[in-house]
Amino acid sequence: MSGDTDYTVTGGAHGIAADFDDMDATGSHIRQAGWDAGETALATHSFLVDPNLLSSGLLSPGTLATFEKNLVTTLDGGDGLSANAVRMTGTGTFMQARAKAYAATDASLEHVEDIRQYAQGVAFLGGTVTGVTIPVTAATLYAQGFFDDPQKWMVEHPDLLEEIVASAPGALDMLLPGYGYPFDTADAAGLLAALYDQEAGPLTASDPQVTELSADLGAAFVKLDAYAETVDGFGVEMVGEPPHQSYNIYLPGTKVFDGPLPAGPLSPDALEESDTVQNLGTNFAGVNGASNAYEQSVLAALAELGVPPGAPINLMGHSQGGIIAARLAQKMTDPASGYPQYNVTSVVTAGSPVDGIDLPDDVHMLSLVNEYDVVPRLDGEHYDDHSNHTTIVTEVQEDSVEANHSMTNVYVPMAQDIAAMSGTPDADPAVVDALSQLDGFFGPGASLTYDFVMSRP
């Protein structure tokens, strides 16, 4: 990948949702200014009947009349303060109403799309659906060669794979009629996650190492890639000197694609559950939002290091690590979650299905995605457009699921390109704004890094 690689940006400070937010905020300011002007006009009217003014007017009735006339014109004339107050209040109210209407229309369209995808799942398994466009059918898959080479089909049609995942709730309801509630993708993942052990065992910590602080996002991704060489390993990096420290947390992805069955003579090896924390069951738990050993281990590491609740935290993850990063950010900033609360300010993901995970407005998420990487599609959600979630998309086609998802060959070079381009005069403002959310986590100097290894009980 080179510095002139094309990319597209969705969401963030320059996205549609941010425009709605800005429109609503601007309308609120204009409306408030109108109210303030109206209150000023109302208060100023009192001068017209001020006793001191009226009594002094006896000395010069003409001057009093002129003053009263000019003040009434200034306050109540066509271009007076009162009229402008009414106009500003009306304009601000209109802008806020229009912003909310646009947002409601978007939400309605998303709901219609959810219904269409649900119906597609029903139709895929032979259910009867009328009036709904069904882009993915068994006949479509056969014609496109899915049954001949599934991997080739997936990397060539990632958008259709996303459609299949999104339509899974309808298919599950056909397979399990009367189960008791309508499925969504997270529900389905939760059913599978429940088959796996989600409890964490002891956590092993290395001695602290003085390392060079990542200069930018590209350098940070090189460090994240290094953790991919470990099994059940992750890292916590302290930035700065006490009491003004911030923390980078490096969370790599899945290591084992295992089954949910206990080991034994009757269990095929492919269906046996491993002792690895970074396994398939953790993926299901992450998509569902259920507690899991990966999350528990990160929380244990923060407690062991004595991370202060107010210290800024940046969570970075590839694949499964990105899901865990987003879920931790969601729970560690929500007192109702029951999780210990920390000051998570940013999340960075690479090749992770996180578009269905909503974060508080003051937590910004930056997602790097390869259009031909199937993993970010596995939540059935398209690229998110929220003012606090920026998605940068590139196109790298290496003709295999693993190669298109590679941290080393796809996402590290992509991060390096983005970091380099952000410093040029013609840099995309949306990218510059997204990277600015990471100020304080990267730069020159040294840092103190702890490596951790997770385990099962």
C-alpha positions in Angstrom: 0.0 0.0 0.0 1.4 3.4 -0.9 0.7 7.0 0.1 -1.6 7.6 -2.8 -4.0 4.8 -1.9 -7.6 5.8 -2.3 -9.9 5.7 0.7 -13.4 6.9 1.6 -14.6 8.3 4.9 -17.9 7.7 6.6 -19.3 9.4 9.7 -17.2 11.4 12.2 -17.1 15.2 12.5 -17.8 15.6 8.7 -20.5 12.9 8.4 -24.3 13.3 7.9 -25.0 12.6 11.5 -22.6 15.4 12.5 -24.4 17.7 10.1 -27.7 16.9 11.8 -26.1 17.6 15.2 -24.6 20.9 14.0 -27.9 21.9 12.5 -29.7 21.1 15.8 -27.0 22.9 17.9 -27.1 26.0 15.6 -30.9 26.1 15.7 -30.7 26.0 19.5 -28.2 28.9 19.6 -30.3 31.0 17.3 -33.5 30.2 19.2 -31.8 31.1 22.5 -30.5 34.3 21.0 -34.1 35.1 19.9 -35.4 34.5 23.4 -32.6 36.7 24.9 -33.4 39.5 22.4 -37.1 39.2 23.2 -36.3 39.5 26.9 -34.2 42.5 26.3 -36.9 44.1 24.2 -39.5 43.4 26.9 -37.3 44.9 29.6 -36.5 48.0 27.4 -40.2 48.7 27.0 -40.3 49.7 30.6 -38.3 52.9 29.8 -41.4 54.1 27.8 -43.3 54.6 31.1 -40.4 55.2 33.5 -41.6 57.8 36.0 -38.3 59.7 36.0 -38.3 60.0 32.2 -41.9 61.1 32.1 -41.5 63.8 34.8 -38.4 65.2 33.1 -40.4 65.3 29.9 -42.4 68.1 31.3 -39.4 70.3 30.8 -39.1 69.4 27.1 -42.3 67.7 25.8 -41.0 67.6 22.2 -37.8 65.9 23.1 -39.8 63.3 25.1 -42.1 62.6 22.2 -39.1 62.2 19.8 -37.4 59.8 22.2 -40.6 57.8 22.8 -41.2 57.5 19.0 -37.6 56.4 18.2 -37.6 53.8 21.0 -40.9 52.3 19.9 -39.6 52.2 16.4 -36.4 50.5 17.5 -38.2 48.0 19.6 -41.4 47.3 17.7 -40.8 48.5 14.1 -40.5 46.1 11.2 -36.8 45.8 11.7 -37.0 46.4 15.4 -35.6 44.3 18.2 -38.9 42.6 19.0 -39.5 41.6 15.4 -35.9 40.2 15.1 -36.4 38.3 18.3 -39.5 36.6 16.9 -37.7 35.9 13.6 -34.6 34.4 15.4 -36.8 32.3 17.6 -38.8 31.0 14.7 -35.7 30.3 12.6 -34.0 28.4 15.4 -37.1 26.4 16.1 -37.5 25.6 12.4 -33.8 24.5 12.1 -34.1 22.2 15.1 -37.4 20.7 13.8 -35.8 20.1 10.4 -32.7 18.4 11.9 -34.9 16.1 14.0 -37.1 15.4 10.9 -34.0 14.4 8.9 -32.8 12.2 11.7 -36.2 10.6 12.1 -36.3 9.9 8.3 -32.9 8.2 8.5 -34.1 6.1 11.4 -37.2 5.1 9.5 -35.2 4.1 6.5 -33.0 2.0 8.6 -36.0 0.3 10.1 -37.4 -0.4 6.7 -34.1 -2.0 5.7 -34.1 -4.2 8.8 -37.6 -5.4 7.8 -36.4 -6.2 4.3 -33.4 -8.1 5.5 -35.6 -10.1 8.0 -38.0 -10.9 5.2 -35.0 -12.0 3.0 -34.0 -14.5 5.7 -37.5 -15.9 5.8 -37.6 -16.2 2.0 -34.2 -17.8 1.8 -35.5 -20.8 3.8 -38.6 -21.1 1.7 -41.0 -18.7 3.5 -43.5 -16.7 1.6 -42.7 -13.0 1.3 -44.4 -10.5 -1.1 -43.4 -7.0 -2.0 -39.8 -7.3 -0.8 -36.7 -7.3 -3.0 -34.6 -10.4 -2.2 -31.0 -9.9 -3.6 -29.6 -13.0 -2.1 -31.2 -16.4 -2.7 -29.9 -20.0 -3.0 -30.1 -19.7 -6.8 -28.0 -16.5 -6.6 -25.3 -18.3 -4.6 -25.3 -21.2 -7.0 -25.0 -19.0 -10.0 -22.1 -17.0 -8.5 -20.2 -20.2 -7.7 -20.5 -20.1 -3.9 -20.8 -23.9 -3.6 -17.8 -24.4 -5.8 -15.4 -22.1 -3.8 -17.0 -20.4 -0.8 -13.9 -18.4 0.1 -13.5 -17.0 -3.4 -17.2 -16.0 -3.4 -16.9 -14.3 0.0 -13.9 -12.1 -0.9 -15.5 -11.2 -4.2 -19.0 -10.5 -2.8 -18.5 -9.1 0.8 -21.6 -6.9 0.4 -23.7 -10.0 -0.2 -22.1 -11.8 2.7 -23.2 -8.9 4.8 -26.7 -9.3 3.5 -26.7 -13.0 4.5 -25.6 -12.2 8.0 -28.2 -9.4 8.3 -31.0 -11.7 7.1 -30.0 -14.5 9.6 -32.7 -13.4 12.2 -35.4 -14.2 9.7 -33.9 -17.5 8.9 -33.5 -18.4 12.6 -37.1 -17.6 13.2 -38.0 -20.0 10.4 -35.8 -22.7 11.9 -37.0 -22.1 15.5 -40.6 -21.1 15.2 -42.3 -20.1 18.4 -39.0 -19.6 20.2 -40.5 -16.7 22.0 -38.9 -13.5 20.7 -37.7 -12.1 17.3 -34.1 -12.7 16.7 -31.4 -10.2 15.7 -27.8 -10.8 14.9 -26.7 -10.1 18.5 -29.3 -12.5 19.9 -28.1 -15.3 17.6 -24.5 -14.6 18.7 -25.6 -14.7 22.3 -27.1 -18.2 21.9 -23.8 -19.5 20.5 -21.7 -17.6 23.1 -23.7 -19.4 25.9 -22.3 -22.7 24.6 -18.7 -21.6 25.5 -16.9 -21.0 28.7 -16.7 -17.3 29.3 -14.9 -17.2 32.6 -11.3 -15.8 33.0 -8.5 -17.6 34.8 -5.3 -16.2 36.4 -3.6 -13.3 34.6 0.2 -13.2 34.2 2.0 -9.9 33.9 5.5 -9.2 32.6 7.9 -6.9 34.3 7.5 -3.3 33.0 9.6 -2.5 29.9 10.7 1.0 28.9 9.8 1.3 25.2 9.6 4.0 22.6 6.2 5.7 22.5 4.4 5.3 19.2 4.9 8.5 17.1 1.5 8.1 15.4 -1.2 5.7 14.5 1.0 3.8 12.0 3.6 3.1 14.7 0.9 2.1 17.2 -0.4 -0.4 14.7 3.1 -1.9 14.4 2.9 -2.5 18.1 -0.6 -4.0 17.9 0.6 -6.3 15.1 3.4 -7.6 17.4 0.8 -8.7 19.9 -0.8 -10.8 17.2 2.3 -13.1 17.5 1.3 -14.0 21.0 -1.4 -16.3 22.2 -3.9 -14.8 24.7 -1.5 -11.8 25.0 -2.3 -8.1 25.2 -0.5 -5.0 26.3 -1.0 -1.9 28.4 1.2 1.2 27.7 1.6 4.0 30.2 2.1 7.4 28.4 3.7 10.3 30.4 4.7 10.7 34.0 2.3 10.6 37.0 0.0 12.2 37.7 -0.6 13.1 34.1 -0.6 9.7 32.5 -2.7 8.3 29.7 -2.9 4.7 28.6 -2.9 2.8 25.3 -4.3 -0.8 25.5 -3.4 -3.1 22.6 -5.9 -5.9 21.9 -5.1 -8.5 19.2 -7.6 -10.8 17.5 -8.8 -14.4 17.4 -6.2 -17.2 17.7 -8.4 -20.3 17.6 -11.6 -21.2 15.7 -12.9 -23.9 17.9 -16.1 -25.7 18.7 -18.2 -25.5 21.9 -18.0 -29.2 22.9 -16.0 -30.5 25.9 -13.0 -32.6 25.1 -13.7 -36.3 25.1 -13.7 -39.5 23.1 -17.1 -38.7 21.6 -16.2 -35.2 20.5 -14.7 -34.6 17.0 -11.5 -32.6 17.4 -12.9 -29.8 15.2 -15.8 -29.3 17.6 -13.9 -29.4 20.9 -13.5 -26.1 22.8 -9.9 -25.0 23.4 -8.5 -23.4 26.5 -7.6 -20.3 24.6 -9.3 -17.0 25.6 -9.0 -15.5 22.1 -11.3 -18.1 20.6 -14.5 -18.3 18.6 -16.7 -18.2 21.7 -15.3 -14.8 22.6 -16.2 -13.5 19.2 -19.8 -14.5 19.8 -19.8 -13.0 23.2 -18.3 -9.8 21.9 -20.9 -9.4 19.1 -23.7 -10.1 21.7 -22.3 -7.8 24.3 -22.0 -10.6 26.9 -19.3 -10.6 29.5 -16.3 -12.8 28.5 -12.8 -13.8 29.7 -11.1 -11.3 27.4 -13.0 -8.3 28.9 -12.5 -9.7 32.5 -8.8 -10.0 31.9 -8.4 -6.4 30.6 -10.3 -5.1 33.7 -8.1 -7.2 35.9 -5.0 -5.7 34.3 -6.2 -2.2 34.8 -7.0 -2.9 38.5 -3.5 -4.6 39.0 -1.8 -1.5 37.5 -3.9 0.9 39.6 -5.1 2.9 36.6 -6.9 6.0 38.0 -10.5 6.4 37.0 -9.9 9.8 35.5 -6.8 8.8 33.4 -7.5 9.0 29.6 -7.6 5.5 28.0 -7.3 4.6 24.3 -8.4 1.1 23.4 -7.0 -0.3 20.1 -7.9 -3.7 18.6 -7.7 -5.8 15.5 -10.6 -8.1 14.6 -11.8 -9.7 17.8 -9.7 -7.2 19.7 -11.6 -4.4 18.1 -14.9 -5.9 19.2 -13.6 -6.2 22.8 -12.3 -2.6 22.7 -15.6 -1.2 21.6 -17.6 -3.3 24.2 -15.2 -2.3 27.0 -15.5 1.3 26.0 -19.3 1.0 26.1 -19.4 -0.7 29.5 -16.6 1.2 31.2 -18.4 4.5 30.6 -21.9 3.2 31.6 -22.5 3.0 35.4 -25.5 0.8 34.8 -23.3 -1.9 33.2 -21.9 -2.9 36.6 -18.3 -2.7 35.2 -15.6 -0.5 36.8 -15.8 3.0 35.4 -12.8 4.5 33.5 -12.2 7.6 31.4 -12.2 5.9 27.9 -11.9 8.7 25.4 -11.1 6.9 22.2 -11.3 3.5 20.5 -9.4 2.4 17.3 -10.4 -0.8 15.5 -9.0 -2.5 12.4 -11.1 -5.1 10.5 -13.7 -5.4 13.3 -17.5 -5.7 13.1 -18.4 -2.8 15.4 -21.0 -0.8 13.5 -23.8 -2.0 15.8 -22.0 -0.9 19.0 -23.1 2.6 20.1 -20.7 4.6 22.3 -21.4 7.7 24.4 -21.0 11.0 22.5 -17.8 11.9 24.2 -16.0 8.6 23.2 -14.8 8.7 19.6 -14.2 5.5 17.6 -12.0 5.3 14.5 -12.5 2.2 12.4 -10.1 1.1 9.6 -11.8 -1.2 7.1 -10.7 -3.0 4.0 -13.7 -3.2 1.6 -12.8 -6.8 0.7 -12.3 -7.9 4.3 -15.3 -10.1 5.3 -14.8 -9.9 9.0 -16.2 -6.3 9.5 -19.3 -7.6 7.7 -20.1 -10.3 10.2 -22.4 -8.1 12.3 -24.7 -7.6 9.3 -24.4 -3.8 9.7 -23.0 -1.3 7.1 -20.5 1.4 7.9 -21.8 3.5 10.7 -22.5 7.2 10.4 -22.4 8.8 13.8 -20.6 12.0 14.7 -18.4 10.1 17.1 -17.6 7.2 14.8 -15.3 7.7 11.8 -14.8 4.8 9.4 -12.0 5.0 6.8 -12.3 2.4 4.0 -9.7 1.2 1.6 -9.7 -1.5 -1.1 -7.1 -4.2 -1.0 -8.0 -7.5 -2.8 -5.6 -10.4 -2.1 -8.1 -13.1 -3.0 -8.3 -14.8 0.4 -10.2 -14.2 3.6 -7.0 -14.3 5.7 -4.9 -12.1 3.4 -7.6 -9.4 3.1 -7.9 -9.4 6.9 -4.2 -9.2 7.6 -2.9 -6.8 10.2 0.6 -6.9 8.8 -0.1 -6.5 5.1 -3.4 -4.5 5.1 -4.1 -2.5 8.3 -0.5 -1.6 9.3 0.3 0.0 5.9 -3.2 1.6 5.8 -2.6 3.2 9.2 0.9 4.4 8.2 -0.6 5.9 5.0 -3.3 7.7 6.9 -0.9 9.1 9.5 1.4 10.3 6.7 -1.4 11.9 4.7 -2.9 13.6 7.7 0.2 15.9 7.8 -0.1 17.1 4.2 -1.8 20.4 3.1 -4.5 18.6 1.2 -5.3 16.1 3.9 -9.0 15.1 4.3 -10.4 17.2 7.2 -12.5 14.2 8.3 -9.3 12.2 8.8 -7.5 15.0 10.5 -10.3 15.5 12.9 -10.5 11.7 13.7 -6.8 11.5 14.4 -6.9 14.6 16.5 -9.0 12.6 19.0 -5.8 10.6 19.7 -3.8 13.6 20.7 -2.0 12.8 24.0 -1.6 9.1 23.2 1.2 9.3 20.6 4.3 11.4 20.2 8.0 11.5 20.9 9.6 10.1 24.1 9.4 6.8 26.1 6.6 4.8 27.6 6.3 2.0 30.1 4.7 -1.1 28.8 3.3 -4.2 30.6 2.5 -7.4 28.7 -0.2 -9.7 30.0 -1.1 -13.3 29.2 -4.7 -14.5 29.8 -5.9 -18.0 30.8 -8.9 -20.1 31.5 -9.7 -21.4 35.0 
